[in-house]
Amino acid sequence: MGFFDTILFPIQWVVAWIMYGSHQLFTTLGFEDGPGFAWVLSIVALVVVIRIVLIPLFFKQIKASRGMQMMQPELQAIQKKYKNKKDPSSREAMGRETMELYRKHGTNPMASCLPILLQSPIFFALFRVLYNLRPIADGTQEPIGPIDAAVAGDIEESSLFGAQLSDVFMQTDDWGARITILFLIVAMSATTFFTQRQLTMKNMPKAALEGPMANTQKMMLYVLPLIFLVSGVNFPVGVLIYWTITNLWSMGQQFYTIKRMPAPGSEAERILNEKRAAKAAKKGIVLEEPTEIEPPKPVGQRQQPVRKNRKKKKK
Amino acid sequence: MRDGAIIGRSRALVSAVPTAVLVGAIRVYQAVISPMTGPTCKYYPSCSQYALVAVRRHGPLRGSGLALWRILRCNPWSLGGVDDVPPARDHEHRGARTH
């Protein structure tokens, strides 16, 4: 066992059990036992299980973005302050002030790094499990959890439109399989592109779409799918399926977020407000314009500030 | 005192390569992997930027430790905010104590 396999073994073991367990479920539901489509579905099930586990975090994040409405005026003030300053140091100051504001209000709409980083070992573990199928089936490698030689052989021979789950574009000679793999690689790149575009273009405040960081991001939006197109030829079919399904799930989740809880100041929020207004107009109600908080215009006579307890007395 | 300076210098040399490797890895992450997720970090500077500064300022061992601790803090239950890398420690008696 190599170095990476040793580190990843616990996760590989979990991945193996989730796949095996969901395969058992699919066969009791009437899918064919042995090599077959049920093993392809078990990879889909792996994505679903992982993402369902992560759903509470997703809702937590949604709740946090709801809390953001409260600090909208202050956020807008910061954005206004740095509106026309795009040099790195101003951007940095803006980032600092924004983050400090979130902390002050006790609500932070960012997803946080740990859960995202924790997902990547799962991906690598799946990669290794699929990679090790052939040696396990041959008996040259130790079994992983429930995946022994017989099961590994079954999974390996399971295929999607002629491409076996452990097939890699660069290592197969079958052109039928290659065409399926190419199709999957394109699907993976396309879903990555759309998920990312949905994320950056639609659901980010305008102010966040400026500056050098945003430019890198925009560039990566187009470069990443290309990287995937190139590197995809080294991924086994199972990983391609996993990645594509993950993207589809993220897209669905984001779609929900954008529809229901768009980031304040983003394109998605503008569309949502327009829709709400149109709906209200249909019913004959004039919605109150979402009041943009503007500093009161200075007038000739300054009103004396009144202490709170006095104000009450007047009343 | 002179010994300390020599130990300090050799330490700096020994840590130069791992530092370069780590910095390179973080850079690759920032350029290739990070854009896939969009902005996620709850802190300023972001975890990867923090790691970069920490490794450069504190060396590969302590820097990695600081970065790891930061990532652990960047969880769904934290509030985030501004969190800078602590300033470098006094270099004077670094080599002597660790061995």
Interface residues (C-beta under 8 A of the other chain):
Chain A: L57 K60 Q61 G95 R96 T98 M99 E100 Y102 R103 G106 T107 N108 M110 A111 S112 C113 L114 P115 I116 L117 T192 Q196 L199 T200 M204 A208 T216 Q217 M220 L221 L224 I227
Chain B: A31 V32 P35 M36 T37 G38 P39 T40 C41 K42 Y43 Y44 P45 S46 C47 I71 L72 C74 N75 P76 S78 L79 G80 G81 V82
